[in-house]
């Protein structure tokens, strides 16, 4: 409990300082930076509950569900085409970056691919363990450093393109609290059946269903809700980069940073394609394609008045695209390759596929 209280105090300090400096999404970036730096100075225990982080994600998902623009469903055909196209570009670019990284940093191609794929850290690590990959530390470092760089740099890239969101004078209502509680319970149940990103997707699906099938009026959302969500998520991210991660070879450390920046540059370019094709703002298209955490990109979209519904759809599709299609295909590919290598070793000569 003391370790969590320390992180809470550090997060509050970081959020307050960043808000004074008018930095985008201060209550997430502040905790991330202050908590991360504290780990390299303070040697005592610093911990944060995964359930608190999930609560923050549930709160974000509930707010997005309350504010979701259901008229987008009428454009689903064209939106699905663009989502598929941009994800093919992203995955293809990630593999190309992984190939170059593998050659330069001298790490196995399989490790490099798992390090570059912009999926959830937990799911990527589980996949790597199932594949008996030994370099878990490298994969963790690459995934964490990419997330940190995206979360830190992207707000400054897009913040100048839109006006800041006007403060809300809405009061916290009982109905909103009840909706968050209901979303929390439902997300717990869907997590048990292994729904990807359950804490985020479940509240959105729940609230959209309520909007479409019931006459329930959606409550107003006070700024306090998103501030608390930012803090709960930011404290968790700040603890992700552990001091032991920087004990990797310098070439690998540099490769992690360079590959993350290359991926950001790739999505920067593809966002112009989306903006031109769909007529969206640069902020909306960039946040829709940025290879960061789904909840962080949606929080930023909400903070700078981008199209939150569209960003949510594109970011959710990317994660589902990776979890449901790309990772199973990777598993099949590596099973096939391992089998081919086994035949090669047993017979002592190359076997053509």
C-alpha positions in Angstrom: 0.0 0.0 0.0 2.8 2.4 0.8 4.5 1.7 -2.5 1.2 2.5 -4.3 0.7 5.7 -2.2 4.2 6.8 -3.3 3.2 6.4 -7.0 0.0 8.2 -6.4 1.8 11.2 -4.8 4.4 11.2 -7.7 1.5 11.1 -10.2 -0.3 14.0 -8.6 2.9 16.0 -8.5 3.6 15.3 -12.2 0.0 16.0 -13.3 -0.1 19.3 -11.5 3.3 20.4 -12.8 2.4 19.5 -16.4 -0.9 21.3 -16.1 0.9 24.4 -15.0 3.1 24.2 -18.0 0.0 23.7 -20.3 1.4 20.4 -21.7 -1.1 18.3 -23.6 -2.9 15.6 -21.5 -1.0 16.7 -18.4 -2.6 14.2 -16.0 -1.3 11.3 -18.1 2.1 12.7 -19.4 2.9 14.1 -16.0 2.6 10.8 -14.1 4.4 9.0 -16.9 7.5 11.2 -16.8 7.7 11.7 -13.0 7.1 8.1 -12.1 9.4 6.8 -14.8 12.3 9.1 -13.7 11.6 8.3 -10.0 12.4 4.7 -10.6 16.0 5.6 -11.6 16.5 7.7 -8.5 14.5 6.1 -5.7 15.5 2.5 -4.9 12.5 1.6 -2.7 9.4 -0.2 -4.0 7.1 1.6 -6.4 3.9 -0.3 -7.4 0.6 0.3 -9.1 -2.4 -1.9 -9.2 -3.3 -3.4 -12.6 -7.0 -3.1 -11.5 -6.6 0.7 -11.1 -5.2 0.9 -14.6 -8.1 -1.2 -15.9 -10.5 1.1 -14.0 -9.0 4.1 -15.8 -9.4 2.3 -19.2 -13.1 1.4 -18.3 -13.7 5.1 -17.5 -12.3 6.1 -20.9 -14.3 3.5 -22.7 -17.5 4.5 -20.9 -17.0 8.2 -21.8 -16.3 7.3 -25.4 -19.4 5.1 -25.4 -21.5 7.9 -24.0 -20.3 10.3 -26.6 -20.0 7.9 -29.5 -21.3 9.1 -32.9 -23.6 6.3 -34.0 -24.0 7.9 -37.4 -20.6 6.4 -38.3 -22.3 3.0 -38.7 -23.9 4.3 -41.9 -20.4 4.8 -43.4 -19.1 1.4 -42.2 -18.4 0.0 -45.7 -16.0 2.7 -46.7 -14.5 3.0 -43.2 -13.8 -0.7 -43.1 -12.0 -0.4 -46.4 -9.8 2.4 -45.1 -9.1 0.6 -41.8 -8.0 -2.5 -43.7 -5.8 -0.6 -46.1 -4.1 1.4 -43.4 -3.5 -1.7 -41.3 -1.9 -3.5 -44.2 0.4 -0.6 -44.7 1.2 -0.5 -41.0 1.9 -4.2 -40.7 3.9 -4.3 -43.9 5.9 -1.3 -42.8 6.5 -2.9 -39.3 7.9 -6.0 -40.9 10.2 -3.9 -43.1 11.4 -2.0 -40.1 11.9 -5.2 -38.2 14.0 -6.7 -41.1 16.3 -3.6 -41.1 16.5 -3.6 -37.3 17.4 -7.3 -37.2 20.3 -6.8 -39.6 21.6 -3.7 -37.9 21.1 -4.7 -34.2 22.0 -8.3 -34.9 19.0 -9.8 -33.2 16.9 -12.7 -34.6 14.3 -11.8 -37.1 11.5 -13.4 -35.1 12.5 -11.3 -32.1 12.6 -8.2 -34.2 9.2 -8.8 -35.7 7.6 -9.3 -32.3 9.4 -6.2 -31.1 8.0 -4.1 -34.0 4.4 -5.2 -34.2 2.3 -2.5 -32.5 0.1 -4.8 -30.5 -0.5 -4.9 -26.7 2.6 -5.6 -24.7 0.9 -8.3 -22.6 -0.4 -10.2 -25.6 2.9 -9.9 -27.5 4.9 -11.2 -24.5 2.4 -14.2 -24.0 2.8 -15.0 -27.7 6.6 -14.9 -27.4 6.6 -17.2 -24.4 4.3 -19.6 -26.3 6.8 -19.6 -29.2 9.7 -20.2 -26.7 11.5 -17.0 -27.6 14.4 -16.4 -25.2 14.9 -12.7 -25.8 11.8 -11.6 -23.8 13.7 -8.6 -22.4 14.5 -7.2 -25.8 10.9 -7.5 -26.9 9.6 -5.9 -23.7 12.1 -3.0 -24.1 11.1 -2.4 -27.8 7.4 -2.4 -27.0 7.7 -0.2 -24.0 10.0 2.3 -25.6 7.7 2.6 -28.6 4.7 3.2 -26.3 6.6 5.8 -24.3 7.9 7.6 -27.4 4.4 7.6 -29.0 2.7 8.9 -25.9 5.3 11.6 -25.3 5.8 12.8 -28.9 2.4 12.4 -30.5 0.7 15.0 -28.3 3.1 17.7 -29.4 2.8 16.7 -33.0 -1.0 17.0 -33.1 -1.7 19.6 -30.4 -0.9 22.5 -32.7 -3.5 21.4 -35.3 -6.6 21.9 -33.2 -7.9 24.1 -30.5 -7.8 22.8 -26.9 -11.0 21.4 -25.6 -13.0 23.9 -23.6 -13.4 23.0 -19.9 -16.7 21.3 -19.0 -18.8 22.7 -16.1 -20.9 19.5 -15.9 -21.2 17.9 -12.4 -20.5 14.2 -11.7 -23.9 12.5 -11.9 -25.1 9.3 -10.2 -26.1 8.0 -13.6 -22.6 8.3 -15.0 -21.1 6.6 -11.9 -23.6 3.7 -12.3 -22.7 3.4 -16.0 -19.0 3.2 -15.1 -19.8 0.6 -12.5 -21.9 -1.5 -14.9 -19.2 -1.2 -17.6 -16.6 -2.4 -15.0 -18.7 -5.5 -14.1 -19.3 -6.3 -17.8 -15.6 -5.8 -18.7 -14.6 -8.2 -15.9 -16.9 -10.8 -17.4 -15.7 -10.3 -21.0 -12.1 -10.4 -19.8 -12.8 -13.9 -18.4 -13.7 -15.1 -21.9 -10.5 -13.4 -23.3 -12.1 -10.6 -25.3 -9.1 -8.5 -26.6 -8.8 -5.2 -24.8 -11.9 -6.0 -22.8 -11.6 -3.0 -20.4 -11.9 -0.6 -23.3 -14.1 -2.4 -25.9 -16.7 -3.7 -23.5 -17.9 -0.3 -22.2 -18.1 1.1 -25.7 -20.2 -1.8 -27.0 -22.3 -1.6 -23.9 -23.0 2.1 -24.2 -23.6 2.0 -28.0 -26.1 -0.9 -27.4 -27.9 1.1 -24.7 -28.1 4.2 -27.0 -29.5 2.2 -29.9 -32.0 0.0 -28.0 -33.2 2.1 -25.0 -34.5 5.6 -24.4 -31.9 6.2 -21.7 -30.4 9.7 -21.9 -26.7 9.7 -21.8 -25.2 11.8 -19.0 -22.8 14.8 -19.3 -19.2 14.0 -18.6 -17.3 16.3 -16.2 -13.5 16.9 -16.8 -12.8 15.3 -13.5 -13.6 11.8 -14.9 -11.0 12.1 -17.7 -8.4 13.6 -15.3 -8.8 10.6 -13.0 -8.6 8.2 -16.0 -5.5 9.9 -17.2 -3.8 9.6 -13.8 -4.7 5.9 -13.3 -3.4 5.0 -16.8 -0.3 7.3 -16.6 0.9 5.9 -13.3 0.8 2.4 -14.8 2.7 3.4 -18.0 5.4 5.3 -15.9 6.3 2.0 -14.2 6.6 0.0 -17.4 10.2 1.1 -18.2 12.2 -0.7 -15.6 15.9 0.3 -14.8 17.1 -3.2 -15.8 15.8 -2.7 -19.3 18.5 -0.2 -20.2 21.2 -2.8 -19.4 20.8 -4.2 -22.9 23.6 -3.6 -25.5 23.9 0.0 -26.7 23.1 -1.1 -30.3 19.9 -2.8 -29.2 18.9 0.3 -27.0 19.5 2.6 -30.0 17.6 0.2 -32.4 14.5 0.3 -30.1 14.4 4.1 -30.3 15.1 4.3 -34.0 12.5 1.6 -34.9 9.9 3.4 -32.8 10.6 6.7 -34.5 10.5 5.0 -37.9 7.1 3.5 -37.0 5.8 7.0 -36.0 7.1 8.4 -39.3 5.3 5.6 -41.2 2.0 6.4 -39.5 2.6 10.1 -40.0 2.8 9.5 -43.7 -0.2 7.1 -43.8 -2.3 9.6 -41.8 -2.1 12.1 -44.7 -3.5 9.3 -46.9 -6.4 8.9 -44.6 -6.9 12.6 -44.3 -7.0 13.0 -48.0 -9.2 10.0 -48.7 -11.7 10.6 -45.9 -11.6 14.3 -45.4 -10.7 14.1 -41.8 -8.5 16.5 -39.9 -4.8 15.7 -39.5 -5.2 15.3 -35.8 -8.0 12.7 -36.2 -6.2 10.8 -38.9 -2.8 10.7 -37.1 -4.3 9.6 -33.8 -6.3 6.9 -35.7 -3.1 5.5 -37.2 -0.5 6.2 -34.4 1.0 3.0 -33.0 0.4 3.8 -29.4 -1.9 2.4 -26.8 -5.6 2.6 -27.7 -6.6 4.3 -24.5 -3.8 6.9 -24.7 -4.7 7.9 -28.2 -8.4 8.2 -27.4 -7.6 10.3 -24.3 -5.5 12.6 -26.5 -8.3 12.8 -29.1 -10.7 13.8 -26.4 -8.4 16.4 -25.0 -7.8 18.2 -28.4 -11.3 17.8 -29.8 -10.4 15.3 -32.5 -13.1 12.9 -33.7 -13.0 10.5 -30.8 -15.4 8.0 -32.3 -13.4 7.6 -35.4 -10.1 7.3 -33.5 -11.7 4.7 -31.3 -12.9 2.7 -34.3 -9.5 2.7 -36.1 -7.4 2.0 -33.0 -9.7 -0.9 -31.9 -9.7 -2.3 -35.4 -5.9 -2.3 -35.4 -5.6 -4.3 -32.2 -8.3 -6.8 -33.3 -6.6 -7.0 -36.7 -3.3 -7.9 -35.0 -4.8 -10.2 -32.4 -7.3 -12.1 -34.6 -5.4 -12.2 -37.9 -1.7 -11.3 -37.8 -0.7 -13.2 -34.7 -2.4 -16.5 -35.7 -0.8 -16.1 -39.1 2.6 -15.6 -37.5 2.0 -18.7 -35.4 1.2 -20.8 -38.5 4.2 -19.4 -40.3 6.7 -20.1 -37.5 5.2 -23.6 -37.0 5.8 -24.2 -40.8 9.3 -22.8 -40.7 10.2 -24.9 -37.6 8.9 -28.0 -39.3 10.9 -27.2 -42.4 14.1 -26.7 -40.4 13.5 -30.0 -38.6 13.4 -31.8 -41.9 16.6 -30.0 -43.0 18.4 -31.1 -39.8 17.2 -34.7 -39.9 18.2 -35.3 -43.5 21.3 -33.2 -43.6 20.4 -31.3 -46.8 18.2 -28.5 -47.8 14.6 -29.1 -48.6 12.9 -26.8 -51.1 9.4 -25.6 -50.2 
